Amino acid sequence: MSLLVKDVMVPVSDYSTVSGEATVREAISALRGSFHREGRAWHGHYSVLVLDREGRLAGLLTLRSLLRAVGFKDLTDDIWIKAESWGWYFMEKMQTGAGVRVRDIMRPLELATVNARQTLKQAAHLLLTHQVNSLPVLEDGKVTGILRTIDVFRAIDEIIPGI
């Protein structure tokens, strides 16, 4: 019998969360909270779940999205950006207390999900198709966990027999 997504996913209760209204700085802090060190290697989650105002899951904020946001911050020093009319508006948003909010850079939930009853082979295909490293897991329309590429890799012998 093939392993299903629900057999290897990380339960949603074990994942860090942040509000969509939170600042990027707050999201970084929440994500850092999941990291711990064992020997020389760091372990932790590479994303944080984003909740809407009602506390429902709205999206996923990944390390890659956070790095992109940091890259945008560097643009405020670019004289060519300052020369454009929209550049001044952008710089003002970055430098005011409002800043960039998590909702502005998160990956919306609807973009890529996997069903808890799908096989790991199907899930691996979805990870590759959507070019992502994690997928929210849905069961009966509700998010119950997160499936990461590392979770699929740990069970790779289930996906590719004979390894």
N, C-alpha and C positions, 0 to 999 in steps of 0.2 A: 504494500500500500504506500502511495506517495505521501510525503509530508505536505501539509497544507500551510498556508500563510499563518493561520492562527496558532500553529504549533511552534513557530519560531519568532514571532513578532515580539516587540517590547510593548507591554501593556501601557495604555495611555496614562494610567495612574503613576507610572514610573518615570514620566517625562516632565521636563521643566516647561512651564507655561509663562506667557507674558501677554498683556493686553495689547490689542492693536493700536491703542492710543499711547502706549509707552514710547519713550524715546529710544533711539538706537543705543545710547549709553546704558539704559536700563536693560535692554535686551542682551547686551554684551555681558552685563553683570549676572543676569539669570543663566545664561549659557555657561559662563565660567563656573557657576555653582555646581554643574554636573561633572566637572573634570576632577580627576584625582590621579595621583601618581603611584605607579607600582614599579619599583626599580627605577630605570631610566625612562621608561615609556609613560606617556600620558594617556589616560582612558577617559571617555566621556561621550556625550551626545554631540552630534555635528549639526543639530538643529534644535529649535525650540518651537513648541506649539503656540499659535497665536489665537487668542480668544476674543470674541466680539463683546459688545457691551452687555449682552445677556449671559455671558459666560460660555457660549457655544464655540466650538472650534471653527475658526474662520480661515486659517491658513497655516503655513509652515515658514519659519524664517531660518534659513540655512547660513552656515558660515560663509559660503560664497556670496550670498546676498549682503551680509554684513561687510565683507571685504569690498564689495562694489560700492557700498555706501561710504566707506572710508575713502575710497578712490575719488568719489564725488567731492568730498570735503577738500581734497588736495586741489581740485579745480579752482577753488576760490583764490588761489595765488597766481593763477594763469592770467597774464595780461590780455591775451586774446579773448578769453571768456569775458573779462571786464569790458572789452570794447563792444560787445554785443548788448543790445538793449535787454534781452531776456537774461543775460548774464548777471546784470546788476540785481534783478529780481531774485534770481537763484541764490546769489551770494547773501543777500539780505535774509532769506529764509534760513540759510545755513547758519548765519551768525546770530540770529535772534533766539530768544528763549524757545520759540516753537520748534526749531530744528526739524529734522526728518523723523517722522513717526514710523513705527513698525509696519503699520498698514500700508505705507507708501512703498515698501521694499519687499514685503512678504510674497510668497508664492500662494495664490488663492487655493483653497481646498479643492475647488472644482477642476483644477488643471490636471491633476494626476493622483489617482487613488487606486487601491487594490481591494478586492473582496476577500474577507477572512477565509472563505471556503475555496479559494483558488489554489492551485498547486504552486509549488515553488518555481517550477519551470515557467508557468504562466507569469508569475510575478517577476522573474528574471527578465522575461521578454518585455514587460511593462517598464521596468527600470531602464532597460536599454533604449526602448522606443522613445520614452520621455526624456532621456538623458538626465536622469536625476539619481541621487544616492539614497533617497528615502521616499517612502510612500505612506500616507495615512491609510490605515486599514479600516474598512467599513464592514459592519455586520448589521443587517437589518436597517440600513440607512444611518447608523450611528458610528462614530469613530471609536474604535475599541483599542487601537494600538498603532504602532509605527513599525514598518518593515524597512530595514536598512540593508544596504548591499552586503555589509559584513555578516548579517544574519543569514542571508542567502548563501554567501560564500562558505560559512561554517557547515552548511548542509549540502555542499556542492556534489558530493557523491550520490545524493538523491536525484540531482538534476542530470548528471552525466554518469550513467552506470559504467562500471569497469575502471574507474579511476583508482 
